[in-house]
Amino acid sequence: MELDNKESAILKTEYEFELPKGYVDTENGTCHKTGIMRLATAADEILPAQDPRVISNPPYLTCIILSRVVTKLGNLDKNQITPKTIENMFLSDLNYLRALYQKINFDNVLQTVCPKCQNKFNVDLQNLD
């Protein structure tokens, strides 16, 4: 888990990104490349599974989840980022957002400190065999 060490440890919950190609807003011709994604909550994974669009087409879950966790995209705010927005992205941008979602929500690296020498190091929790 990534923590910022300042006065106290604060969990980082928002991550800036830049899309490889950018979302083209066909209404006004604007290309949106930069944005912010927040950490997902349990509701972000659970509630979309009940959506009729997901029940009839399970891969659509990605569009709904990403529309919930992307809080800014260029000059679009949270209320303007819908599943339709994600649907209309180039495939490379969709794959980029999927990979970012995986990294920030399922990163299994833990920063720890040696109790003897006080050295900080990362432990990959997936490779503890």
C-alpha positions in Angstrom: 0.0 0.0 0.0 1.4 3.4 -1.0 1.6 5.8 1.9 2.9 9.4 1.8 5.2 10.0 4.8 4.8 13.5 6.0 3.9 14.3 9.6 1.6 11.2 9.6 1.0 8.4 7.2 -1.8 9.4 4.7 -3.3 6.9 2.3 -3.2 8.2 -1.3 -6.7 7.9 -2.7 -6.4 9.8 -6.0 -4.1 9.2 -8.9 -3.5 11.5 -11.9 -3.1 10.0 -15.3 -2.5 10.8 -19.0 -4.2 8.7 -21.6 -2.1 7.4 -24.5 -4.5 8.9 -27.2 -7.2 10.8 -25.3 -10.9 10.8 -25.2 -12.4 12.8 -28.1 -15.6 14.6 -27.0 -17.6 14.5 -30.3 -20.0 17.2 -29.1 -17.3 19.9 -29.0 -14.3 18.3 -30.6 -12.2 18.5 -27.5 -9.6 15.8 -26.8 -9.3 15.0 -23.1 -6.0 13.3 -22.1 -5.4 14.0 -18.4 -7.5 12.9 -15.5 -7.9 11.6 -12.0 -8.8 8.2 -10.8 -9.7 7.5 -7.2 -9.4 4.2 -5.3 -12.4 1.9 -5.7 -14.8 1.1 -2.9 -16.6 -2.2 -2.4 -19.8 -0.5 -3.8 -17.9 0.3 -7.0 -17.5 -3.4 -7.6 -20.8 -4.7 -6.2 -23.5 -2.3 -7.3 -22.6 -2.3 -11.1 -23.0 -6.1 -11.1 -26.8 -5.6 -10.5 -27.1 -3.3 -13.5 -29.2 -4.8 -16.4 -26.5 -3.8 -18.9 -24.0 -6.0 -17.0 -26.4 -8.9 -16.5 -27.0 -9.1 -20.2 -23.4 -8.3 -21.2 -20.9 -9.0 -18.4 -17.9 -7.2 -20.1 -19.9 -4.0 -19.7 -19.0 -4.1 -16.0 -15.6 -2.4 -16.9 -17.4 0.7 -18.4 -19.6 1.2 -15.4 -16.8 0.7 -12.8 -14.4 3.0 -14.6 -17.1 5.7 -15.0 -17.5 5.5 -11.2 -13.8 5.8 -10.3 -12.6 8.3 -13.0 -13.4 11.6 -11.3 -11.9 14.0 -13.8 -11.1 13.7 -17.5 -9.7 16.9 -19.1 -12.3 19.6 -18.4 -15.1 17.0 -17.7 -16.1 16.6 -14.1 -17.4 13.5 -12.4 -21.0 14.1 -13.4 -20.0 14.2 -17.1 -18.1 10.9 -17.0 -20.6 8.2 -17.8 -20.4 4.6 -19.0 -21.0 6.0 -22.5 -17.9 8.2 -22.1 -15.8 5.1 -21.3 -17.5 3.2 -24.2 -16.4 5.8 -26.7 -12.7 5.7 -25.7 -10.1 4.3 -28.0 -9.1 0.8 -27.0 -5.6 1.8 -26.0 -7.1 4.3 -23.6 -9.5 1.8 -22.1 -6.7 -0.7 -21.6 -4.6 2.0 -20.0 -7.4 2.8 -17.5 -8.0 -0.9 -16.8 -4.3 -1.4 -16.0 -4.2 1.7 -13.8 -7.3 0.5 -11.9 -5.6 -2.9 -11.3 -2.4 -1.2 -10.1 -3.9 1.2 -7.7 -6.5 -1.1 -6.3 -4.8 -4.5 -6.3 -1.1 -3.6 -5.9 0.2 -6.2 -3.5 3.4 -4.4 -2.5 3.8 -3.4 1.1 6.3 -0.8 2.3 7.9 -2.0 5.5 10.8 -1.2 7.9 13.4 -3.5 9.3 13.0 -3.5 13.1 16.8 -3.9 13.6 18.4 -1.5 11.1 15.4 0.8 10.3 15.9 0.3 6.5 12.7 0.8 4.4 12.0 -1.8 1.8 9.1 -3.1 -0.3 7.7 -6.7 0.1 5.7 -8.2 -2.8 2.9 -10.0 -1.1 2.2 -12.2 -4.2 5.7 -13.7 -4.1 6.0 -14.9 -0.5 6.6 -18.6 -1.4 
